[in-house]
Amino acid sequence: MYKRTIYITREWMRNRMPVDAFIEHLKSKKVPMHRHSIWYYFGGLTLFFFIVQLVTGILLMFYYRPTPEHAYQSILFIMNEVSYGWVIRSIHSWAANFMIATLFIHLITVFFMQAYRPPREMMWVSGVILLGLVLGFGFTGYLLPWDEIAFYATQIGTEIPRTIPVVGDSIMMLLRGGREIGASTLTRMYALHVVVLPLATLLFVGIHLFLNQYYGVSKPIKVKSVREPIQFYPNFMLRDFRMWLVALLILLSIAMIFPWGLSEEADVLKPAPEGIKPEWYFLPLYQTLKIVPSRLWLFDGEAIVNVIFLTGGLLLILLPFIDGKSRKNESNKLVKVAGAIVLIYLILMMIFAYID
């Protein structure tokens, strides 16, 4: 009777959820094997860290209180009173940095492999949008502990868009909920961090994964396979899960050996401490704004920098439609050289910001 019930239930589910057809599709999907195949894992690693963010973020929401009067104390309570609360917070914070790092690596490798060429243009577009959303996670989540470093770093960060022509002041007001950082800012950052950005990210992750399953994995131009392609399911998926396990072990080790800290509670009446800087992924913009003069001929220097970075982001999104050679399945050395120059510049600005 028990076996018959299980069989009927399984058949009922199979007739209503095409699991077998989906598995057959995964088996038919092939992953090219060549000297650059190791880079294929970074997309999956980004997804893994995003899942970690969702799980740990939900756990932190049970105790966090998004008001200036209670935010800092609720973080202290999580760290000192909640069982393993300090580990969960540390995992959440470190996983955010790992997620951004692996997404950057994934985007860079897709760029240099020219994997955005037809018919994968919308995979690239959705991926660049996801990069923007993930950076939004980092920016909005930074203020939530309401400590001194986060407060003044957010003040600097929300000040940057002010110089964008026409819409700059409106963007700053929208982010802050007023002229100054306060309760409205914290509420808005919290709403963006736990509702708006997760929903938007889940939407574009779904689009990106669907397109990836539909079109499969792209092989770089003129790169020869070292052996026969392997099945996505179960071969590549098992390799992916092994990478997830390694990433989990590294994440847990770092989170426990180097627990994420907390500075003093924010005090709006105190002057900003020296050496306040944004997180590493915003340092290239921050350092560029520091080294560019306040006036360049008749124009505001900060406004020019912001326009250049915004234009760069727009060009990045439109890259598959701009790169004519990739549409002909030809390698474009000019695009690769330009990409290498931009990458070197961003890394140098990050280094200079740290040693400055």
BELUR-V856587 format. One record per pair of residues at least 24 apart in sequence whose ideal C-beta (glycine too) atoms are under 7 Angstrom apart, sorted by the first residue. I is the first residue (numbers start at 1). J is the second residue. D is the distance in whole Angstrom. If there is no record, write none. Layout:
i:I j:J d:D
i:I j:J d:D
//
This chain:
i:23 j:233 d:6
i:26 j:232 d:5
i:26 j:233 d:3
i:27 j:231 d:6
i:27 j:233 d:5
i:29 j:213 d:7
i:29 j:216 d:5
i:29 j:232 d:4
i:30 j:216 d:7
i:30 j:229 d:4
i:30 j:230 d:7
i:30 j:231 d:7
i:30 j:232 d:7
i:31 j:217 d:5
i:31 j:229 d:6
i:31 j:230 d:5
i:31 j:232 d:6
i:31 j:236 d:5
i:32 j:217 d:6
i:32 j:219 d:4
i:32 j:225 d:6
i:32 j:229 d:5
i:33 j:225 d:6
i:33 j:226 d:6
i:33 j:227 d:5
i:33 j:229 d:6
i:33 j:230 d:6
i:34 j:219 d:7
i:34 j:223 d:5
i:34 j:224 d:7
i:34 j:225 d:5
i:34 j:226 d:6
i:35 j:226 d:7
i:36 j:113 d:7
i:36 j:220 d:6
i:36 j:223 d:6
i:39 j:109 d:4
i:40 j:217 d:6
i:41 j:240 d:6
i:41 j:243 d:5
i:42 j:102 d:5
i:42 j:105 d:5
i:42 j:106 d:4
i:42 j:109 d:7
i:43 j:106 d:5
i:44 j:240 d:5
i:44 j:243 d:7
i:45 j:102 d:4
i:45 j:243 d:6
i:45 j:247 d:6
i:46 j:99 d:6
i:46 j:102 d:5
i:46 j:103 d:5
i:46 j:106 d:6
i:48 j:244 d:5
i:48 j:247 d:6
i:49 j:95 d:5
i:49 j:98 d:5
i:49 j:99 d:4
i:49 j:102 d:6
i:50 j:99 d:6
i:52 j:91 d:7
i:52 j:95 d:4
i:53 j:92 d:7
i:53 j:95 d:5
i:53 j:96 d:6
i:53 j:99 d:6
i:54 j:198 d:7
i:56 j:88 d:5
i:56 j:91 d:5
i:56 j:92 d:4
i:56 j:95 d:7
i:57 j:92 d:6
i:57 j:194 d:7
i:59 j:88 d:5
i:60 j:88 d:6
i:60 j:89 d:6
i:60 j:92 d:6
i:61 j:194 d:6
i:66 j:186 d:6
i:66 j:187 d:6
i:66 j:190 d:4
i:67 j:183 d:6
i:67 j:186 d:7
i:68 j:146 d:6
i:68 j:182 d:7
i:68 j:183 d:5
i:68 j:186 d:6
i:71 j:144 d:7
i:71 j:145 d:7
i:71 j:146 d:4
i:71 j:186 d:6
i:72 j:145 d:7
i:72 j:146 d:5
i:72 j:147 d:6
i:72 j:265 d:4
i:75 j:145 d:5
i:75 j:262 d:6
i:79 j:262 d:7
i:86 j:259 d:6
i:87 j:255 d:6
i:87 j:256 d:6
i:89 j:260 d:6
i:90 j:255 d:4
i:90 j:259 d:5
i:90 j:260 d:4
i:91 j:251 d:6
i:91 j:255 d:5
i:93 j:260 d:4
i:94 j:251 d:6
i:94 j:254 d:6
i:94 j:255 d:5
i:94 j:260 d:7
i:95 j:251 d:6
i:96 j:137 d:6
i:96 j:138 d:6
i:96 j:141 d:7
i:98 j:251 d:6
i:99 j:134 d:6
i:100 j:134 d:6
i:100 j:135 d:7
i:100 j:138 d:6
i:100 j:281 d:5
i:103 j:130 d:7
i:103 j:131 d:6
i:103 j:134 d:6
i:107 j:131 d:6
i:108 j:343 d:7
i:111 j:339 d:5
i:112 j:336 d:6
i:112 j:339 d:7
i:113 j:218 d:7
i:113 j:220 d:4
i:114 j:220 d:7
i:114 j:221 d:6
i:114 j:326 d:5
i:114 j:331 d:7
i:114 j:332 d:7
i:115 j:218 d:4
i:116 j:319 d:6
i:116 j:320 d:4
i:116 j:326 d:7
i:117 j:320 d:7
i:117 j:326 d:4
i:117 j:327 d:6
i:117 j:329 d:6
i:118 j:327 d:6
i:119 j:215 d:6
i:120 j:215 d:6
i:120 j:218 d:6
i:121 j:320 d:4
i:121 j:321 d:7
i:122 j:211 d:6
i:123 j:208 d:6
i:123 j:211 d:5
i:123 j:212 d:6
i:123 j:215 d:7
i:124 j:319 d:7
i:124 j:320 d:5
i:125 j:317 d:6
i:126 j:204 d:5
i:126 j:207 d:5
i:126 j:208 d:4
i:126 j:211 d:7
i:127 j:208 d:6
i:128 j:316 d:5
i:128 j:317 d:5
i:129 j:204 d:5
i:130 j:201 d:7
i:130 j:204 d:5
i:130 j:205 d:7
i:130 j:208 d:6
i:133 j:197 d:6
i:133 j:200 d:6
i:133 j:201 d:5
i:133 j:204 d:7
i:135 j:281 d:6
i:136 j:192 d:7
i:136 j:197 d:5
i:137 j:193 d:7
i:137 j:197 d:6
i:138 j:279 d:6
i:138 j:281 d:6
i:140 j:189 d:4
i:140 j:192 d:5
i:140 j:193 d:4
i:140 j:197 d:7
i:141 j:193 d:5
i:142 j:279 d:6
i:143 j:185 d:7
i:143 j:186 d:6
i:143 j:189 d:5
i:144 j:189 d:7
i:144 j:190 d:6
i:144 j:193 d:7
i:145 j:262 d:6
i:146 j:186 d:7
i:146 j:265 d:7
i:146 j:266 d:5
i:147 j:262 d:5
i:147 j:263 d:4
i:147 j:264 d:6
i:147 j:265 d:6
i:147 j:266 d:6
i:148 j:263 d:5
i:148 j:264 d:5
i:148 j:265 d:7
i:148 j:266 d:5
i:148 j:273 d:6
i:149 j:263 d:5
i:149 j:276 d:6
i:151 j:181 d:6
i:151 j:266 d:4
i:152 j:272 d:4
i:152 j:273 d:7
i:152 j:276 d:5
i:153 j:276 d:6
i:153 j:277 d:7
i:153 j:278 d:5
i:154 j:181 d:6
i:155 j:181 d:5
i:156 j:276 d:7
i:156 j:278 d:6
i:157 j:278 d:6
i:157 j:282 d:7
i:160 j:285 d:7
i:160 j:289 d:7
i:160 j:306 d:7
i:161 j:306 d:7
i:163 j:300 d:6
i:163 j:302 d:4
i:163 j:303 d:4
i:163 j:306 d:6
i:164 j:303 d:7
i:164 j:306 d:5
i:164 j:307 d:7
i:165 j:303 d:6
i:221 j:329 d:6
i:221 j:330 d:7
i:221 j:331 d:5
i:222 j:331 d:6
i:277 j:353 d:6
i:280 j:350 d:6
i:283 j:349 d:6
i:283 j:350 d:5
i:283 j:353 d:4
i:284 j:346 d:4
i:284 j:349 d:4
i:284 j:350 d:6
i:285 j:309 d:6
i:286 j:353 d:6
i:287 j:349 d:4
i:287 j:352 d:5
i:287 j:353 d:4
i:288 j:349 d:6
//
